[in-house]
Amino acid sequence: MTRRKRPYVPKTKGCYQCSQRRIHCDRTQPSCGKCVSKGILCSGFGVRYRFCDGSERLKGRAPMEYPEASDALDSSGSLMSSAAYIDRGASIELSRSETDYGAAHGQPRPDSLQPALAWGNSEGSERFLVKYFSDNIAPEMVVIDDNHNGWRHLVLPLAWGDKLVMKAVLTVSSFHLSRKSGGRVQVQNQRLARPSTLYFEAIRELQNRKGLDQYDHQTKRLVILSIIVLLVAVMVTGCSDFPILFHLLQSALDIVGGEDGLGPDELSEFALRQIHKMRVYAAPFISQQTGVSTILSQAPHSFDCLYYSSRFHPEKQYMIDLIASLRQQAYDIYLQRVLLSKPPGNELSSADVVTRFRASLEPFPEGFPGDHSLIWPSFIAASESCSPEDQQFFEQFLLKQYNRNGFGNILKGLELLKRIWARDVDVNWPALLPGPRVFIM
């Protein structure tokens, strides 16, 4: 008897990962349940992403040219082409020393330092990277990740309505994804854009708004927000652009009339919390003079993010108080080392302050909520440490943070610590912090 023909049923396509595993995808959005249950990064439905080694330039294409830079602010109050000065290609490539450090401590060496990102379906690409930012970047930027996380509920909605904010968000996600994946995410062949290209597109969009004083108030605030997001990009890559971005940020703030000119709404309050924190953390890595003056005058404002979290989480007040205490101890360590001009080999004073710092930190279990906010305080305490035991303790703490979040500034910070610990006896360690121009936070 002839077998009856089955009626044609169109194939329902699932995610790429399930198709490669030859299993039926449950098509759950935005990530399918089968990938989630296996801990696999699900590309969802739409464009897939492939990273290649980027070693071959597309034939027939001339290399991009970037204009040279001058000052960040001209006489008319404009953001100048110094945005284009941001160290071009070299600054956002991972340095050999960084990848060597990671490999020596069990970190995978990426097949490509700057993998390319497929942009065949730009809308799908944006959705993917915006969600990636929400899942992987936003939680790292707050003490407690919750529904009040402005990096998620303020920045991302604004990105959908503003090209510059969106480009900054895509830049951060693309760089972070390229680091975490090690260049091994497989996708279809399409026209490619490198993460560094997204970075320069964001910088060019900043240039397009260089006459900032001619724009309305909301546009000015979105420029400031975009620069704040781009500062996260230099944290992810560990590149040396952050002093220039801070200069741009201050220039934009001056144009809107300073901090008071931002306004009293939620967006302005969010931006100010980030500026207050980043400004103090960045200051010692710009110069000793900037570090001292900023910590002395601005340190109280850097606790705004902690106060904000405590409003919604009174049950975590003890943890928040601990974080505030450790941060203040780090401020005191830095100021004492610079202002009192004590010999850098003063073992007793170093041992005292480092022992106190460790005694405050060690009672908390590994991975306690908020420990990622202690990267900067731990780096400062590590710089002051003299004993191999203390140095190993801080190195392991920072490596654990890197293993968890994959931010390149932590590896750059560890390289800097090695130089600090190996310095000559007549060198004060705060003098070494500005050298690499790395933004540790």
C-alpha positions as a Python dict, from the first residue, in 0.01 Angstrom:
ca = {
    (1, 'M'): (0, 0, 0),
    (2, 'T'): (138, 335, -101),
    (3, 'R'): (239, 548, 189),
    (4, 'R'): (24, 854, 227),
    (5, 'K'): (201, 1183, 175),
    (6, 'R'): (231, 1400, 484),
    (7, 'P'): (92, 1750, 444),
    (8, 'Y'): (353, 2019, 412),
    (9, 'V'): (416, 2201, 735),
    (10, 'P'): (645, 2504, 716),
    (11, 'K'): (945, 2466, 939),
    (12, 'T'): (934, 2681, 1250),
    (13, 'K'): (1280, 2816, 1301),
    (14, 'G'): (1421, 2852, 1646),
    (15, 'C'): (1740, 3006, 1771),
    (16, 'Y'): (2075, 2937, 1609),
    (17, 'Q'): (2214, 2759, 1915),
    (18, 'C'): (1930, 2502, 1921),
    (19, 'S'): (1965, 2443, 1546),
    (20, 'Q'): (2334, 2364, 1593),
    (21, 'R'): (2249, 2120, 1873),
    (22, 'R'): (1974, 1970, 1650),
    (23, 'I'): (1701, 2007, 1906),
    (24, 'H'): (1360, 2172, 1890),
    (25, 'C'): (1375, 2528, 2018),
    (26, 'D'): (1091, 2637, 2247),
    (27, 'R'): (1117, 2987, 2093),
    (28, 'T'): (1091, 3164, 2428),
    (29, 'Q'): (1176, 3533, 2400),
    (30, 'P'): (1423, 3695, 2443),
    (31, 'S'): (1632, 3382, 2523),
    (32, 'C'): (1493, 3034, 2473),
    (33, 'G'): (1443, 2814, 2776),
    (34, 'K'): (1661, 2532, 2642),
    (35, 'C'): (1962, 2759, 2607),
    (36, 'V'): (1901, 2919, 2944),
    (37, 'S'): (1878, 2579, 3114),
    (38, 'K'): (2216, 2481, 2967),
    (39, 'G'): (2382, 2814, 3042),
    (40, 'I'): (2428, 2889, 2672),
    (41, 'L'): (2425, 3245, 2536),
    (42, 'C'): (2108, 3249, 2321),
    (43, 'S'): (2103, 3479, 2019),
    (44, 'G'): (1722, 3472, 2010),
    (45, 'F'): (1545, 3529, 1681),
    (46, 'G'): (1671, 3762, 1417),
    (47, 'V'): (2031, 3843, 1341),
    (48, 'R'): (2306, 3617, 1471),
    (49, 'Y'): (2651, 3738, 1562),
    (50, 'R'): (2986, 3619, 1438),
    (51, 'F'): (3324, 3732, 1559),
    (52, 'C'): (3620, 3704, 1327),
    (53, 'D'): (3984, 3780, 1377),
    (54, 'G'): (3966, 4114, 1202),
    (55, 'S'): (4315, 4058, 1065),
    (56, 'E'): (4222, 4110, 702),
    (57, 'R'): (4095, 4445, 585),
    (58, 'L'): (3810, 4430, 338),
    (59, 'K'): (3953, 4459, -11),
    (60, 'G'): (3913, 4788, -187),
    (61, 'R'): (3843, 4984, 129),
    (62, 'A'): (4071, 5260, 243),
    (63, 'P'): (4153, 5276, 612),
    (64, 'M'): (3945, 5522, 812),
    (65, 'E'): (4098, 5860, 875),
    (66, 'Y'): (4034, 6053, 1192),
    (67, 'P'): (4096, 6425, 1230),
    (68, 'E'): (4353, 6551, 1471),
    (69, 'A'): (4238, 6720, 1789),
    (70, 'S'): (4267, 7045, 1970),
    (71, 'D'): (4110, 7161, 2293),
    (72, 'A'): (3782, 7015, 2415),
    (73, 'L'): (3621, 7356, 2445),
    (74, 'D'): (3667, 7646, 2208),
    (75, 'S'): (3601, 8014, 2269),
    (76, 'S'): (3237, 7982, 2164),
    (77, 'G'): (3167, 7703, 2410),
    (78, 'S'): (3167, 7411, 2165),
    (79, 'L'): (3271, 7051, 2203),
    (80, 'M'): (3562, 7037, 1964),
    (81, 'S'): (3713, 6770, 1744),
    (82, 'S'): (3925, 6660, 2037),
    (83, 'A'): (3662, 6389, 2059),
    (84, 'A'): (3839, 6245, 1757),
    (85, 'Y'): (4170, 6261, 1941),
    (86, 'I'): (4061, 5970, 2156),
    (87, 'D'): (4360, 5752, 2091),
    (88, 'R'): (4221, 5600, 1771),
    (89, 'G'): (4282, 5231, 1712),
    (90, 'A'): (4567, 5169, 1951),
    (91, 'S'): (4387, 5278, 2264),
    (92, 'I'): (4107, 5026, 2246),
    (93, 'E'): (4308, 4724, 2146),
    (94, 'L'): (4397, 4494, 2433),
    (95, 'S'): (4763, 4532, 2506),
    (96, 'R'): (4990, 4229, 2487),
    (97, 'S'): (5075, 4267, 2854),
    (98, 'E'): (4707, 4260, 2946),
    (99, 'T'): (4637, 3939, 2757),
    (100, 'D'): (4958, 3787, 2891),
    (101, 'Y'): (4851, 3869, 3247),
    (102, 'G'): (4511, 3712, 3189),
    (103, 'A'): (4659, 3399, 3035),
    (104, 'A'): (4903, 3362, 3323),
    (105, 'H'): (4612, 3364, 3569),
    (106, 'G'): (4388, 3117, 3393),
    (107, 'Q'): (4204, 3365, 3170),
    (108, 'P'): (4127, 3266, 2810),
    (109, 'R'): (4328, 3455, 2553),
    (110, 'P'): (4088, 3587, 2289),
    (111, 'D'): (4141, 3463, 1936),
    (112, 'S'): (4086, 3821, 1832),
    (113, 'L'): (4154, 4139, 2017),
    (114, 'Q'): (3894, 4328, 1818),
    (115, 'P'): (3633, 4085, 1682),
    (116, 'A'): (3386, 4213, 1429),
    (117, 'L'): (3012, 4233, 1481),
    (118, 'A'): (2757, 4143, 1217),
    (119, 'W'): (2517, 4423, 1129),
    (120, 'G'): (2299, 4265, 861),
    (121, 'N'): (1984, 4343, 1057),
    (122, 'S'): (2060, 4660, 1249),
    (123, 'E'): (1732, 4661, 1442),
    (124, 'G'): (1787, 4304, 1562),
    (125, 'S'): (2148, 4387, 1643),
    (126, 'E'): (2045, 4683, 1851),
    (127, 'R'): (1786, 4481, 2042),
    (128, 'F'): (2042, 4215, 2119),
    (129, 'L'): (2309, 4458, 2240),
    (130, 'V'): (2063, 4669, 2439),
    (131, 'K'): (1946, 4357, 2621),
    (132, 'Y'): (2309, 4257, 2668),
    (133, 'F'): (2373, 4595, 2830),
    (134, 'S'): (2074, 4544, 3058),
    (135, 'D'): (2186, 4196, 3164),
    (136, 'N'): (2564, 4237, 3185),
    (137, 'I'): (2658, 4604, 3222),
    (138, 'A'): (2380, 4769, 3422),
    (139, 'P'): (2419, 4536, 3725),
    (140, 'E'): (2791, 4620, 3749),
    (141, 'M'): (2729, 4993, 3773),
    (142, 'V'): (2519, 4996, 4091),
    (143, 'V'): (2567, 4863, 4444),
    (144, 'I'): (2236, 4674, 4440),
    (145, 'D'): (2072, 4578, 4111),
    (146, 'D'): (1696, 4629, 4131),
    (147, 'N'): (1405, 4803, 3960),
    (148, 'H'): (1560, 5139, 4049),
    (149, 'N'): (1876, 5078, 3845),
    (150, 'G'): (1896, 5391, 3630),
    (151, 'W'): (2144, 5229, 3392),
    (152, 'R'): (1855, 5007, 3287),
    (153, 'H'): (1531, 5200, 3338),
    (154, 'L'): (1663, 5546, 3239),
    (155, 'V'): (1957, 5501, 3001),
    (156, 'L'): (1809, 5229, 2779),
    (157, 'P'): (1470, 5390, 2709),
    (158, 'L'): (1652, 5713, 2624),
    (159, 'A'): (1882, 5519, 2389),
    (160, 'W'): (1587, 5418, 2172),
    (161, 'G'): (1504, 5784, 2117),
    (162, 'D'): (1852, 5932, 2079),
    (163, 'K'): (2117, 5822, 1830),
    (164, 'L'): (2415, 5929, 2041),
    (165, 'V'): (2299, 5751, 2357),
    (166, 'M'): (2225, 5439, 2152),
    (167, 'K'): (2570, 5438, 1992),
    (168, 'A'): (2732, 5472, 2334),
    (169, 'V'): (2526, 5180, 2470),
    (170, 'L'): (2605, 4962, 2167),
    (171, 'T'): (2975, 5045, 2203),
    (172, 'V'): (2986, 4927, 2564),
    (173, 'S'): (2795, 4605, 2490),
    (174, 'S'): (2998, 4523, 2181),
    (175, 'F'): (3332, 4563, 2356),
    (176, 'H'): (3219, 4362, 2657),
    (177, 'L'): (3070, 4084, 2444),
    (178, 'S'): (3390, 4060, 2241),
    (179, 'R'): (3594, 4019, 2560),
    (180, 'K'): (3363, 3768, 2727),
    (181, 'S'): (3320, 3552, 2418),
    (182, 'G'): (3689, 3544, 2333),
    (183, 'G'): (3592, 3601, 1969),
    (184, 'R'): (3412, 3266, 1947),
    (185, 'V'): (3046, 3364, 1894),
    (186, 'Q'): (2936, 3208, 1564),
    (187, 'V'): (2697, 3384, 1326),
    (188, 'Q'): (2609, 3421, 965),
    (189, 'N'): (2837, 3608, 728),
    (190, 'Q'): (2720, 3964, 682),
    (191, 'R'): (2863, 4309, 660),
    (192, 'L'): (3077, 4357, 968),
    (193, 'A'): (3143, 4644, 1205),
    (194, 'R'): (3416, 4625, 1464),
    (195, 'P'): (3348, 4733, 1823),
    (196, 'S'): (3610, 5001, 1769),
    (197, 'T'): (3407, 5127, 1474),
    (198, 'L'): (3103, 5166, 1698),
    (199, 'Y'): (3322, 5357, 1940),
    (200, 'F'): (3440, 5599, 1674),
    (201, 'E'): (3085, 5640, 1543),
    (202, 'A'): (2982, 5749, 1891),
    (203, 'I'): (3272, 5994, 1900),
    (204, 'R'): (3176, 6129, 1558),
    (205, 'E'): (2819, 6174, 1677),
    (206, 'L'): (2961, 6377, 1965),
    (207, 'Q'): (3140, 6591, 1708),
    (208, 'N'): (2812, 6641, 1522),
    (209, 'R'): (2679, 6808, 1835),
    (210, 'K'): (2989, 7015, 1899),
    (211, 'G'): (2798, 7344, 1906),
    (212, 'L'): (2640, 7227, 2227),
    (213, 'D'): (2535, 7571, 2347),
    (214, 'Q'): (2303, 7596, 2043),
    (215, 'Y'): (2099, 7289, 2139),
    (216, 'D'): (1801, 7263, 2369),
    (217, 'H'): (1844, 7163, 2731),
    (218, 'Q'): (1743, 6798, 2681),
    (219, 'T'): (1995, 6747, 2401),
    (220, 'K'): (2270, 6889, 2621),
    (221, 'R'): (2178, 6646, 2897),
    (222, 'L'): (2178, 6354, 2655),
    (223, 'V'): (2530, 6447, 2544),
    (224, 'I'): (2639, 6441, 2908),
    (225, 'L'): (2468, 6105, 2959),
    (226, 'S'): (2638, 5964, 2649),
    (227, 'I'): (2982, 6066, 2775),
    (228, 'I'): (2906, 5895, 3107),
    (229, 'V'): (2816, 5577, 2916),
    (230, 'L'): (3135, 5603, 2707),
    (231, 'L'): (3333, 5618, 3032),
    (232, 'V'): (3194, 5270, 3100),
    (233, 'A'): (3335, 5165, 2762),
    (234, 'V'): (3686, 5265, 2869),
    (235, 'M'): (3634, 5069, 3190),
    (236, 'V'): (3540, 4763, 2985),
    (237, 'T'): (3841, 4793, 2754),
    (238, 'G'): (4090, 4937, 3001),
    (239, 'C'): (4200, 5187, 2736),
    (240, 'S'): (4368, 5518, 2809),
    (241, 'D'): (4100, 5757, 2684),
    (242, 'F'): (3933, 5840, 3011),
    (243, 'P'): (4114, 6173, 3086),
    (244, 'I'): (3994, 6311, 2753),
    (245, 'L'): (3639, 6190, 2816),
    (246, 'F'): (3644, 6351, 3158),
    (247, 'H'): (3759, 6675, 2997),
    (248, 'L'): (3467, 6651, 2754),
    (249, 'L'): (3229, 6575, 3039),
    (250, 'Q'): (3340, 6880, 3236),
    (251, 'S'): (3318, 7097, 2923),
    (252, 'A'): (2961, 6982, 2861),
    (253, 'L'): (2871, 7045, 3226),
    (254, 'D'): (3010, 7398, 3203),
    (255, 'I'): (2797, 7467, 2895),
    (256, 'V'): (2473, 7371, 3073),
    (257, 'G'): (2564, 7593, 3366),
    (258, 'G'): (2733, 7340, 3593),
    (259, 'E'): (2567, 7074, 3802),
    (260, 'D'): (2284, 7306, 3907),
    (261, 'G'): (2204, 7366, 3542),
    (262, 'L'): (2110, 7004, 3479),
    (263, 'G'): (1774, 7041, 3648),
    (264, 'P'): (1589, 6866, 3931),
    (265, 'D'): (1437, 6564, 3754),
    (266, 'E'): (1523, 6193, 3777),
    (267, 'L'): (1759, 6194, 3477),
    (268, 'S'): (1964, 6480, 3620),
    (269, 'E'): (1981, 6318, 3962),
    (270, 'F'): (2099, 5992, 3805),
    (271, 'A'): (2365, 6169, 3597),
    (272, 'L'): (2492, 6361, 3899),
    (273, 'R'): (2523, 6045, 4110),
    (274, 'Q'): (2741, 5889, 3842),
    (275, 'I'): (2947, 6205, 3790),
    (276, 'H'): (3011, 6247, 4163),
    (277, 'K'): (3129, 5888, 4199),
    (278, 'M'): (3334, 5872, 3879),
    (279, 'R'): (3495, 6211, 3939),
    (280, 'V'): (3641, 6108, 4275),
    (281, 'Y'): (3747, 5762, 4158),
    (282, 'A'): (3917, 5901, 3847),
    (283, 'A'): (4099, 6192, 4012),
    (284, 'P'): (4404, 6001, 4151),
    (285, 'F'): (4460, 5852, 3804),
    (286, 'I'): (4478, 6199, 3647),
    (287, 'S'): (4733, 6360, 3880),
    (288, 'Q'): (4824, 6375, 4248),
    (289, 'Q'): (4709, 6736, 4268),
    (290, 'T'): (4373, 6648, 4113),
    (291, 'G'): (4344, 6344, 4337),
    (292, 'V'): (4399, 6538, 4658),
    (293, 'S'): (4183, 6839, 4570),
    (294, 'T'): (3896, 6626, 4440),
    (295, 'I'): (3889, 6385, 4733),
    (296, 'L'): (3908, 6669, 4985),
    (297, 'S'): (3628, 6867, 4820),
    (298, 'Q'): (3410, 6606, 4650),
    (299, 'A'): (3440, 6282, 4849),
    (300, 'P'): (3115, 6333, 5047),
    (301, 'H'): (2920, 6355, 4719),
    (302, 'S'): (3065, 6022, 4602),
    (303, 'F'): (2847, 5846, 4860),
    (304, 'D'): (2528, 5960, 4685),
    (305, 'C'): (2488, 5624, 4509),
    (306, 'L'): (2507, 5444, 4843),
    (307, 'Y'): (2248, 5672, 5001),
    (308, 'Y'): (2024, 5617, 4699),
    (309, 'S'): (2043, 5237, 4739),
    (310, 'S'): (1979, 5254, 5112),
    (311, 'R'): (1647, 5430, 5050),
    (312, 'F'): (1510, 5119, 4881),
    (313, 'H'): (1699, 4853, 5080),
    (314, 'P'): (1695, 4939, 5451),
    (315, 'E'): (1745, 4570, 5524),
    (316, 'K'): (2093, 4596, 5364),
    (317, 'Q'): (2197, 4904, 5559),
    (318, 'Y'): (2474, 4717, 5740),
    (319, 'M'): (2631, 4612, 5411),
    (320, 'I'): (2597, 4963, 5269),
    (321, 'D'): (2759, 5109, 5581),
    (322, 'L'): (3049, 4865, 5540),
    (323, 'I'): (3102, 4969, 5178),
    (324, 'A'): (3096, 5335, 5283),
    (325, 'S'): (3349, 5264, 5559),
    (326, 'L'): (3587, 5083, 5323),
    (327, 'R'): (3559, 5361, 5069),
    (328, 'Q'): (3639, 5623, 5333),
    (329, 'Q'): (3935, 5418, 5452),
    (330, 'A'): (4067, 5415, 5095),
    (331, 'Y'): (4029, 5793, 5070),
    (332, 'D'): (4222, 5832, 5396),
    (333, 'I'): (4497, 5596, 5279),
    (334, 'Y'): (4549, 5795, 4960),
    (335, 'L'): (4544, 6134, 5132),
    (336, 'Q'): (4781, 6021, 5406),
    (337, 'R'): (5028, 5883, 5157),
    (338, 'V'): (5028, 6202, 4946),
    (339, 'L'): (4988, 6478, 5204),
    (340, 'L'): (5194, 6350, 5494),
    (341, 'S'): (5483, 6258, 5264),
    (342, 'K'): (5572, 5962, 5479),
    (343, 'P'): (5849, 5742, 5348),
    (344, 'P'): (5689, 5485, 5119),
    (345, 'G'): (5874, 5212, 5305),
    (346, 'N'): (5706, 5292, 5637),
    (347, 'E'): (5607, 4932, 5706),
    (348, 'L'): (5429, 4996, 6037),
    (349, 'S'): (5185, 5261, 5914),
    (350, 'S'): (5117, 5066, 5596),
    (351, 'A'): (5056, 4746, 5788),
    (352, 'D'): (4819, 4925, 6027),
    (353, 'V'): (4589, 5075, 5766),
    (354, 'V'): (4594, 4766, 5544),
    (355, 'T'): (4521, 4537, 5839),
    (356, 'R'): (4226, 4755, 5934),
    (357, 'F'): (4095, 4747, 5577),
    (358, 'R'): (4123, 4368, 5555),
    (359, 'A'): (3962, 4328, 5897),
    (360, 'S'): (3661, 4523, 5770),
    (361, 'L'): (3636, 4327, 5447),
    (362, 'E'): (3715, 3967, 5540),
    (363, 'P'): (3415, 3889, 5767),
    (364, 'F'): (3183, 3912, 5467),
    (365, 'P'): (3133, 3596, 5261),
    (366, 'E'): (3277, 3570, 4913),
    (367, 'G'): (3050, 3720, 4652),
    (368, 'F'): (2832, 3913, 4898),
    (369, 'P'): (2599, 4167, 4733),
    (370, 'G'): (2786, 4486, 4658),
    (371, 'D'): (3140, 4347, 4669),
    (372, 'H'): (3189, 4457, 4307),
    (373, 'S'): (3166, 4818, 4428),
    (374, 'L'): (3487, 4766, 4628),
    (375, 'I'): (3724, 4742, 4331),
    (376, 'W'): (3856, 5099, 4370),
    (377, 'P'): (3891, 5090, 4752),
    (378, 'S'): (4065, 4750, 4730),
    (379, 'F'): (4303, 4879, 4464),
    (380, 'I'): (4404, 5173, 4685),
    (381, 'A'): (4455, 4947, 4988),
    (382, 'A'): (4654, 4707, 4769),
    (383, 'S'): (4878, 4994, 4656),
    (384, 'E'): (4958, 5067, 5021),
    (385, 'S'): (5023, 4703, 5110),
    (386, 'C'): (5380, 4586, 5171),
    (387, 'S'): (5361, 4223, 5281),
    (388, 'P'): (5336, 3944, 5020),
    (389, 'E'): (5039, 3801, 5209),
    (390, 'D'): (4840, 4124, 5183),
    (391, 'Q'): (4939, 4171, 4821),
    (392, 'Q'): (4826, 3820, 4734),
    (393, 'F'): (4495, 3878, 4915),
    (394, 'F'): (4415, 4189, 4712),
    (395, 'E'): (4536, 4036, 4388),
    (396, 'Q'): (4302, 3741, 4437),
    (397, 'F'): (4011, 3969, 4527),
    (398, 'L'): (4059, 4175, 4212),
    (399, 'L'): (4105, 3867, 3995),
    (400, 'K'): (3776, 3728, 4125),
    (401, 'Q'): (3607, 4050, 4025),
    (402, 'Y'): (3762, 4025, 3679),
    (403, 'N'): (3655, 3662, 3643),
    (404, 'R'): (3301, 3771, 3720),
    (405, 'N'): (3263, 4088, 3514),
    (406, 'G'): (3538, 4070, 3250),
    (407, 'F'): (3621, 4442, 3268),
    (408, 'G'): (3965, 4509, 3121),
    (409, 'N'): (4043, 4794, 3358),
    (410, 'I'): (4087, 4539, 3639),
    (411, 'L'): (4367, 4360, 3454),
    (412, 'K'): (4529, 4694, 3376),
    (413, 'G'): (4499, 4777, 3746),
    (414, 'L'): (4671, 4451, 3839),
    (415, 'E'): (4956, 4531, 3602),
    (416, 'L'): (4988, 4870, 3768),
    (417, 'L'): (4994, 4708, 4112),
    (418, 'K'): (5287, 4491, 4003),
    (419, 'R'): (5481, 4805, 3915),
    (420, 'I'): (5382, 4972, 4242),
    (421, 'W'): (5496, 4675, 4448),
    (422, 'A'): (5827, 4661, 4258),
    (423, 'R'): (5897, 5037, 4277),
    (424, 'D'): (6213, 5193, 4419),
    (425, 'V'): (6203, 5282, 4787),
    (426, 'D'): (6213, 5657, 4719),
    (427, 'V'): (5904, 5650, 4494),
    (428, 'N'): (5566, 5730, 4646),
    (429, 'W'): (5305, 5504, 4490),
    (430, 'P'): (5042, 5777, 4424),
    (431, 'A'): (5290, 5926, 4176),
    (432, 'L'): (5263, 5609, 3966),
    (433, 'L'): (4883, 5604, 3932),
    (434, 'P'): (4846, 5856, 3645),
    (435, 'G'): (5102, 5683, 3421),
    (436, 'P'): (4890, 5419, 3245),
    (437, 'R'): (4580, 5647, 3222),
    (438, 'V'): (4352, 5363, 3327),
    (439, 'F'): (4014, 5428, 3490),
    (440, 'I'): (3972, 5183, 3779),
    (441, 'M'): (3629, 5171, 3937),
}
